[in-house]
Amino acid sequence: MKGRENINNWFEKGEKLFRQGLMKEAYKCFLQALENEESKAKVYNRLGLIMHHWGNLKEAKDYIYKALSLEPASPKFLNNLGNIYLEEEELEKAETLYQQAISLDPQYSTAQYNLSILYKKRGEIEKSLKHFHKSLNLDRKFYWEKWHETISKVFKRLLSLKRK
């Protein structure tokens, strides 16, 4: 059981570093967890997110596809893969992945939100608003955080303009 504890420690340490934005350090921890982990899906997913953060979209997709091969019914993994395709402007693939995530978990507000972004990109405003409102109704805390982040950026920008 001691080996299992070490695996969890590597993954948990990687998660903590990931959430702090320390991607290089998190990457090393996840690789260490990957060497021993029996259920590798979460580790592959996190490695995919790190690659996406670094702009390595092909590697990001490879890792997330590995995660999905182990847990094909994971709404989070499907959503994360959809985000990569959205960034690559492969909107049909992204849409399919977001819809799959939502069909697996209709309460998954992040996939609803991402689908609203996709429809906005396409100019399908009614569909965009529909999914935006669904996501808002599912997770008000998420939007409060986004609103706070946006307002903070606006205030910082206003302050920098005022100083000039």
C-alpha positions as CSV (number, residue, x, y, z in Angstrom):
1,M,0.0,0.0,0.0
2,K,3.0,2.3,0.5
3,G,3.6,2.5,-3.2
4,R,0.0,3.6,-3.8
5,E,0.5,6.4,-1.2
6,N,3.5,7.6,-3.1
7,I,1.6,7.6,-6.4
8,N,-1.2,9.7,-4.8
9,N,1.4,12.0,-3.3
10,W,3.0,12.6,-6.7
11,F,-0.4,13.3,-8.3
12,E,-1.6,15.5,-5.4
13,K,1.7,17.5,-5.5
14,G,1.3,17.9,-9.2
15,E,-2.3,19.1,-8.8
16,K,-1.2,21.6,-6.2
17,L,1.6,22.9,-8.5
18,F,-0.8,22.9,-11.5
19,R,-3.3,25.1,-9.6
20,Q,-0.6,27.5,-8.7
21,G,0.4,27.8,-12.3
22,L,3.8,26.1,-11.8
23,M,3.5,24.0,-15.0
24,K,7.0,22.8,-15.3
25,E,7.1,21.5,-11.8
26,A,3.6,20.0,-12.1
27,Y,4.7,18.3,-15.3
28,K,7.6,16.6,-13.6
29,C,5.3,15.4,-10.8
30,F,2.7,14.0,-13.2
31,L,5.4,12.1,-15.1
32,Q,6.6,10.6,-11.8
33,A,3.0,9.6,-11.0
34,L,2.6,8.2,-14.5
35,E,5.5,5.8,-14.0
36,N,3.6,4.0,-11.2
37,E,-0.1,4.9,-11.5
38,E,-2.4,2.0,-12.3
39,S,-5.3,4.3,-13.3
40,K,-3.5,6.8,-15.5
41,A,-6.5,8.8,-16.9
42,K,-6.3,11.8,-14.6
43,V,-2.5,12.0,-15.0
44,Y,-2.8,11.9,-18.8
45,N,-5.5,14.5,-18.7
46,R,-3.4,16.9,-16.6
47,L,-0.4,16.4,-18.9
48,G,-2.6,17.2,-21.8
49,L,-3.7,20.4,-20.1
50,I,-0.1,21.4,-19.4
51,M,0.8,20.8,-23.1
52,H,-2.2,22.9,-24.1
53,H,-1.1,25.6,-21.8
54,W,2.4,25.5,-23.4
55,G,0.8,25.6,-26.9
56,N,1.8,22.0,-27.8
57,L,-1.6,21.2,-29.2
58,K,-0.7,17.9,-30.9
59,E,0.9,16.5,-27.7
60,A,-2.1,17.9,-25.7
61,K,-4.5,16.0,-27.8
62,D,-2.4,12.8,-27.7
63,Y,-2.4,12.9,-23.9
64,I,-6.1,13.6,-23.6
65,Y,-6.9,10.8,-26.1
66,K,-4.9,8.5,-23.9
67,A,-7.0,9.6,-20.9
68,L,-10.2,9.0,-22.9
69,S,-9.0,5.6,-23.9
70,L,-9.0,4.7,-20.2
71,E,-12.1,6.7,-19.2
72,P,-14.2,7.2,-22.4
73,A,-17.2,8.5,-20.5
74,S,-15.4,11.4,-18.8
75,P,-17.2,14.7,-19.5
76,K,-14.1,16.7,-18.3
77,F,-11.7,14.9,-20.7
78,L,-14.2,15.4,-23.6
79,N,-14.5,19.0,-22.7
80,N,-10.8,19.5,-22.5
81,L,-10.3,17.9,-25.9
82,G,-13.0,20.1,-27.2
83,N,-11.1,23.2,-26.0
84,I,-8.1,22.2,-28.0
85,Y,-10.2,21.7,-31.2
86,L,-11.9,25.0,-30.5
87,E,-8.5,26.7,-30.4
88,E,-7.5,25.0,-33.6
89,E,-10.8,26.3,-35.2
90,E,-12.1,22.8,-35.8
91,L,-15.5,23.8,-34.6
92,E,-17.4,20.7,-35.7
93,K,-15.1,18.4,-33.7
94,A,-15.2,20.7,-30.7
95,E,-19.0,20.9,-30.9
96,T,-19.4,17.2,-31.0
97,L,-17.1,16.8,-27.9
98,Y,-18.9,19.4,-25.9
99,Q,-22.2,17.8,-26.8
100,Q,-20.9,14.4,-25.7
101,A,-19.7,15.9,-22.4
102,I,-23.2,17.5,-21.8
103,S,-25.0,14.3,-22.7
104,L,-22.9,12.4,-20.1
105,D,-23.4,15.2,-17.5
106,P,-26.2,17.7,-18.3
107,Q,-25.2,19.6,-15.1
108,Y,-21.7,20.2,-16.4
109,S,-21.7,24.0,-16.7
110,T,-18.2,24.4,-18.2
111,A,-19.1,22.4,-21.3
112,Q,-22.3,24.5,-21.6
113,Y,-20.2,27.6,-21.4
114,N,-17.7,26.4,-23.9
115,L,-20.4,25.5,-26.3
116,S,-21.8,29.0,-26.0
117,I,-18.3,30.3,-26.9
118,L,-18.2,28.0,-30.0
119,Y,-21.6,29.2,-31.2
120,K,-20.6,32.8,-30.6
121,K,-17.5,32.2,-32.9
122,R,-19.9,30.8,-35.5
123,G,-22.2,33.8,-35.2
124,E,-25.0,31.7,-33.9
125,I,-26.0,34.1,-31.2
126,E,-29.3,32.6,-30.2
127,K,-27.7,29.2,-29.6
128,S,-24.8,30.9,-27.8
129,L,-27.1,32.7,-25.5
130,K,-29.1,29.6,-24.8
131,H,-26.0,27.7,-23.7
132,F,-24.6,30.6,-21.8
133,H,-27.8,30.9,-19.8
134,K,-27.8,27.2,-19.1
135,S,-24.3,27.4,-17.8
136,L,-25.1,30.5,-15.7
137,N,-28.1,28.7,-14.1
138,L,-25.9,25.7,-13.4
139,D,-22.9,27.4,-11.8
140,R,-23.3,31.0,-10.6
141,K,-20.1,30.7,-8.6
142,F,-18.1,30.2,-11.9
143,Y,-19.6,33.3,-13.3
144,W,-19.0,35.3,-10.2
145,E,-15.3,34.4,-10.4
146,K,-15.2,35.2,-14.2
147,W,-16.9,38.6,-13.6
148,H,-14.5,39.4,-10.7
149,E,-11.5,38.5,-12.9
150,T,-12.8,40.7,-15.7
151,I,-13.6,43.7,-13.5
152,S,-10.2,43.4,-11.9
153,K,-8.5,43.6,-15.3
154,V,-10.7,46.6,-16.3
155,F,-9.7,48.4,-13.1
156,K,-6.0,47.6,-13.6
157,R,-6.2,48.9,-17.1
158,L,-8.0,52.1,-16.0
159,L,-5.4,52.7,-13.4
160,S,-2.6,52.3,-15.9
161,L,-4.3,54.7,-18.2
162,K,-4.8,57.2,-15.4
163,R,-1.0,57.1,-14.6
164,K,0.0,57.9,-18.1
